[in-house]
Amino acid sequence: MLLLVLVEPAGPRNVGSVARLCANFGIEQLRVVAPRCDPLGAEARQMAVHGAAHLEQAATYPTLAAALADCSRVVAATGRLEGPPLPLQSPQEALKWLLGAGVCGNNPSLQPAEGAAALVFGREDRGLSNAELLQAGCLLHIPTSAVYPSLNLSHAVAVVLHQLWLLRQGQGQGELLEVVVPITEALEANLEKSLAQRGAIEAALADAEALLLEVGFLLPHTVQARMAKLRALLQRAQLTHNDLALLRGMVCQLRWACRRGVATGQGS
């Protein structure tokens, strides 16, 4: 299932326009995170037109993490050229990866056995924060004129969804075949590899953070910066279900060993 997620949209007309675009280009579901407007108000409905069903059925979430919990692949759009926490990809590169037929950085996308795929767009005024961008496996940037690079939210969504539609319809298939062949071989070599869902990754990171604080590797005043680096590392690794199970098992065993050492007087 393909989802589109809007984070804290402030303009109801933008929300309505995006709902219409979801209907235009076959996006199955619209999700809205902590909206700063009424996504079901008159202005939103006026712009949605025949996309009103997407608007009315849009689910609202308190945080981006909650909205992405069931997603295995996430692409986030950003207008920033300097300082993004992950490498920037062109729309075509990022969307091929989203569809399971491309490479993000050095990482192939392997079709997950379960979980949705999501496109995330940020606030009209300041986009997505670094912490939010780090919840994506791939960052998408739309090239524009340097004279005026900023795009309206709904216009950016239109550009990306049109490119996604072309890829889903098989246009540009010659280019897709170049990456599909090695990925198919990879799938045949290891059918167990499927990307972990965001909710499971967030839970594993929370467990790791608690353990690292407990053993003193993290300190309260450095935890945010160090966990951001760890999150970026894991995102670049494109964790599979098996990878994540291994990491969670290690964390659980380390916590048990640490607490057992303290209980038996063996801890330092």
Disulfide bonds with the S-S distance in Angstrom:
Cys104-Cys138 2.34
